[in-house]
Amino acid sequence: MTATAPAPRRSRVRRALRALSSVLIVVGALLLIDAVLTLVWQEPLSSLYAHVRQSHLQGQLDELERRPLAPVERKAIDRLPDATRRLEFAARAFSRTVQPGDALGRLRIPRIGLSIVMVAGTDAAELREGPGHYPATPLPGRHGTVAVAGHRTTYLAPFRHIDALERGDEIEVTMPYGRFSYRVDRTRIVPPTALWVTRPVGHDQIVLTACNPLYSAAQRIVVFARLATAIPRGWAAR
C-alpha cells in the first residue's frame, strides 16, 4: 500500500507554492518595469536616490550663496578693478573651501531641459549626487577648460540627451560668485583614454563628458562649449 501525505499538509504545501509563485511574478514584473523605464527614461531607483540628494545639495548651495567672504578676502576683491579679475579671485577663493561631494553650482542646459546642482569630484560616490567637476580642471572664472562628467542612464541621468546638443546651444553655469554662459562649439566621440579633452586650449571653455553609447562605457561623448559671457554675482559683484 502506498503512503500518502495527510490532507492538511498537502494543503499547506499548495498554499506555500501559490504564495511563492505570486511573489516571483511580482518580482519579475517589477524587474521588467525597471528595465523598460531604464531603456526609455532612466533607472528609477538610483534616480529616486539622486533626487533626494539634489534637494540636500540645493540647501548647501543656498547656504554657500549666503556665506560672506573673510574680511581679508573682501578687502582684496574690492581692490580689483575689473570683473574678469574679480571672478578669477573669487574662483580661487571658492576652490579652497570645497571638498569632494560638496555642491558647487547649478548647471542649466535649456535645449535638453536640464537644471541640476553639480558637485565637486568625479568619483563614483560624487557622480551619484549629480554631475561632477573634474578636480584637476579650473572652476568657472579661471582661465582654461572647465570639465564636468555625468551619468546618462542612472542617478537622474543628467547627461542622457547631451547628444542632442547643437552648435550655438547655451550651457549656463551659475556659481555663488558668478554666472557663466557657454555656447556649444562641437561634439566628439572619443575613446575613454582621450585625456586631451580636458586640457587648456586657446580660449576658455567647458566640456561635458559621459559614457557612450547608452548602457556602455566603450566610448566617451564630449561636448565642447566656448565661454560667451561671465558676470560676477553675490560677493564677487560690486
N, C-alpha and C positions, 0 to 999 in steps of 0.2 A: 504494500500500500504506500502511495506517495504522500509525504507530509506536506501540508500547505500552511502558509503563514496565517495567523489569526486575522480576521477581517478588520478589526480596528487598526492593526499595524499596517496592513496594506493601504488603508485609507490615509493614514498619516504620511506614508511614503509618497502617495499620489499628490497629496496637498503640498508637500515639500517640493516635489518636482515641478508642480504647476507654479509655485511661488518663485522657484529658481528660474524657470523659463521666462516668467514675466519680468524679473529683474534683468535677465540677459537681453530681452527685447528692448527694454527701456534704455539700457546702457548702449546697445547697438544703435538705437535711434538717436541718442544724444551724440554719439561719436560721428554719426552720419551728418547730423545738423552742424556740428563743429567743423567737419571737413568742408561742407558746402559753403558755410559762412566764410571760412578761411580762403576758399577759392574765389568767391565773388566779392568779398569785402576785406576782412582781416580776422585774425584769430581772436575769438571773443573773450576767452578767459584772461589772456595776457592783456588784452585791451582794457578790460574792466580794472585790472590792477593799475595799469598806466594812467587811466582816467582818475583814479583816486589819488595817485601820486602827483598828477598835474595840478590838482586842487591844492595840495600841500605846497608845491613849488610856486604857485601863484602867490600864496601867502608870503613865502620867502621873498619873492620879487617885490611885492608891495612894501615889505619891511626895508629892503635894500634901498628903494627909492626914497624912503623917508629918512634914512640914516644920513646924518651930516658928515662932511669931511672933518678930519682932525684939523685943529686950528692952524698948525704949521702948513698943512697942505692947502687949506683955504687961502692963506696969505700968498702961497706960491702961485696958485692958479689965478688969483686975482691980478697978479703982475703980468700975466701972459697977454700979449697984445692982440692975438687973433684966434679965431675959432679952431683952426687946424691944430695949433699948439696946445690949446686948452683941451681938445679932445684926446690928443696924444698923452698929455699928462694924466688926464682922468683915466684913460685906459690902463696906463701903467699902475696907477694907484689902486684901481679896482682889481687888477690881476693879482695883486699881493694879498688880497683879502679872501679870495675864493679857494675852496677845497673841492676835490673830486666829488661830483654828485650835487654840488650847490647849483641853485638857479643862477643863470647869467642874464638872460634877457628873453624877449619874445621874438620868435621867427614867424613872419607872415608872408604867405605867397598867394595872392588873390587868384591867380589862374587856376590853382587846384584846391582852393577853399581851405588853405591851411593857416591856422593861427595857434601856436603852441609855444610853451616855455622850453627853452633849450638849457642844457646843463653843462657843467664843466667835466670834461673827460669822455673817453670813447671806449672804456672797458665795458664788458657785458653788463655789469651792475648799473653803470651810468646810463647805458642806452635803453635799459628797461624803464627809465624815468622819462626819457624824451630824446630828441636829437642832441648829440653830444659834440662839444667843441674840442678839436684836436689840441691838446695842451702844448704841443711843440709849435703851434702857429699863433700869430698875434690875435688879440681881441680887436674888434672893430674900433677904429680910431687911431690905431698904429699902422704904419706902412707895411705892406706885404700882402700875403694870401691868408685870409681867414678860412679855415676849413671846418666843416661840420658834417658828421656822419649820422645816419638814421636808418631805422628798420623800414622794410617795405611790406611785411605780412604780419608782424607781431607787434605788441606793445603800442597800440594805436596806429601802427603802420604809417608814420608821418610822411615818409618819402615814397609811398606806394605809387603815386602818379607823377613823380618828377620827370618821367619820360615824356610827359605831355607838355613840358615847358618849351616855349619857342623863343627865338631871338627877340629881345626887347621886353620880355615879360619882367615884371618887377619882383624882386625879393627884398623884403624890408626886415631889418633887424633893429629892434628898439632895446637899447641898453639903459641902465639907470642914469647914464650920463650923456646919452646921445641917440639920435635916430639916423640910421644909415640906409639909404636906398641904393640897391644894385639893379643893373639891367642885364638879363641873360645874354651872353655872348655866343655860347655854343654848348653842345652836349657831346661827350665822348664815351665810348665803351672801351674799357682798358682791362688788362689782367690785374689780379689782386696785388701783384708786386710793383705796380706802377706808382712808386712813391713820389715821382716827379710832380704829380698833380697838386701837391701841397706846397711846392717851392715858390719863393717870391718870383715875380715877373716884373715887367717894366711899369706896371700900374697896380693900384690897389684893387683887390678883387675878393670875392667869396667863392668857395667851391663847396658843393653839396655832393656827398658820396653815399652810395648804397649798393648792396649786392644786386647782381643782375645775372640772368633773368629772374623773374619772380620764383620763389621757392628754391633758389640755387645760389651758391656762393662762388660759382665758377668764374665770374667776371665782376667788374665794378662799373656802375653807371656814374658818371661825373658831370655835373652841371657847373659851368664856369660863368660867373656874372661879374661885370665890371662896376666899380663904385661910381654912382652918379651924383649923389648928394650926401652930405654929412652935416647934421645940425645939432649943436650942443643942446642939452636939456638938463633939468634938475640942477645939481650943484656945479655942473660944468658951464652952464649958461650964465651970462651976466644979468 
